[in-house]
Amino acid sequence: MKVGTNAAVFVLFFGMALLEAFQEGNWIKAALWLTIGFVFLLGDNIKPKPKTESD
């Protein structure tokens, strides 16, 4: 798994989620932030399909 710039965004969102959960006890909002960060992490690892000449 290659670590790219979106991994840093994931770490930021993960940190925000943890702070939110521990400070305010709002675990649903923390889960939302964590999910958004996970989407950025997936964006780093999903490679677009190579285009063929017929496309």
N, C-alpha and C positions, 0 to 999 in steps of 0.2 A: 504494500500500500504506500503510494507516494504521498508525501505531505506537501500541500501547496498553501497558497494564501488563504483559501477558505478554511483551512484548519485553524488558523489564528482567529478567524471570525467565530468558529465553533467554540474555541476556548473562551472567548469573550462572552458569548451567549451562555455558556455553561457556568461561568463565574457569576453572571447576572442572575441566573436561575437559582444558584445556591444562596446568594445573598438575599434574594427575594424570599426564598423559602425559610431561611433561618431568622431573618429580621421581622417579617410580617406574618409568618406562618401560612402564607397563601401558596399552597402547594400546586394548585391548578394553574395559577399564573406562572409559577416556576416551570411547570411542565410545558407550558406553551413556549416559553423562551428556550427551553432545552430542545424542543421540537424544531424551532426555527434554526437553531444552531446546527442541528443534525442535518437539516436540508442543505445548509451550506457545505457541510462535510461531505455529503453525498455528491454534491455538485463537483467537488474536487476529484472524485474517484470514478464518476461515470464518464466514459469516453464516448464521443459521438461516433456513430457508425460511418465508416469511410464511404464516400459517394462513389458510385459506379458511373460509367459512361452512359448507361441507360436512364439514369435519374434525371 
